[in-house]
Amino acid sequence: MRAWGEPAERIETAALIVTELVTNAVQHTTTRKIRCRLLRSADGVRICVWNRGRARIPSPASPGDSAGLPVAGVPATD
C-alpha cells in the first residue's frame, strides 16, 4: 500500500483489519493455509482473506451485541 501511495492512516487501518481477519480465519478453520489479498481500485483498497477449512462458521452477532459500538446504517438502540 505504501508503494501505491496510500496515506499512512489508511495503511495502519488496513493492517488492523488484516490482523483481525487473519485471526478469525486461524480461530475458525482447521486448515493451515490462509490467503490474503489486497486489491486496489479507484474506490479504495479491498482486503480479502479466505481459507478452505471445513470448520463451522459462527452466526454473525446482532448489531446490539457489538459491545455498545454503533453499526453503520443501523440506528443505536437505548
C-alpha positions in Angstrom: 0.0 0.0 0.0 2.9 2.3 0.7 4.1 1.7 -2.9 0.6 2.6 -4.1 0.9 6.0 -2.4 -1.8 5.3 0.2 -1.7 7.5 3.3 -0.2 6.2 6.5 -3.5 6.3 8.3 -5.1 4.1 5.7 -2.2 1.7 5.8 -2.5 1.4 9.6 -6.2 0.8 9.4 -5.7 -1.9 6.7 -3.1 -3.6 8.9 -5.5 -3.7 11.8 -8.3 -5.1 9.6 -5.9 -7.8 8.1 -4.8 -8.8 11.6 -8.5 -9.2 12.7 -9.5 -11.2 9.6 -6.5 -13.5 9.7 -7.0 -14.1 13.5 -10.7 -15.0 12.7 -9.6 -17.4 10.0 -7.0 -19.0 12.3 -9.5 -19.5 15.1 -12.4 -20.8 12.9 -10.8 -23.2 10.5 -8.9 -26.5 10.5 -6.7 -25.7 7.5 -3.1 -24.4 7.8 -3.4 -22.4 4.6 -4.9 -18.9 4.8 -4.7 -16.5 1.9 -4.8 -12.7 2.0 -5.0 -10.3 -1.0 -5.2 -6.5 -1.2 -6.8 -5.1 -4.4 -6.5 -1.5 -5.4 -9.2 0.3 -7.3 -10.4 3.8 -8.0 -12.7 3.5 -5.0 -10.0 2.4 -2.5 -8.4 -0.8 -1.3 -10.3 -4.1 -0.9 -9.0 -6.6 1.6 -9.7 -10.3 1.1 -8.9 -13.1 3.5 -10.0 -16.7 2.9 -9.3 -20.3 3.6 -10.5 -23.7 2.6 -11.2 -25.1 6.1 -14.3 -27.0 7.0 -15.0 -25.5 10.4 -18.5 -24.3 11.1 -18.8 -20.6 10.6 -20.4 -18.8 13.6 -23.6 -16.8 13.0 -22.9 -13.0 12.9 -23.7 -11.1 16.0 -26.7 -8.9 16.0 -26.0 -5.1 15.9 -26.8 -4.8 19.6 -24.1 -7.3 20.5 -21.2 -5.2 19.3 -20.1 -4.1 22.8 -22.2 -1.0 22.5 -20.4 0.2 19.4 -22.6 1.8 16.7 -23.0 -0.1 13.5 -23.0 2.0 10.3 -26.5 2.3 8.9 -28.1 0.8 12.0 -29.6 3.3 14.5 -28.3 2.9 18.0 -30.8 1.5 20.5 -31.1 2.6 24.1 
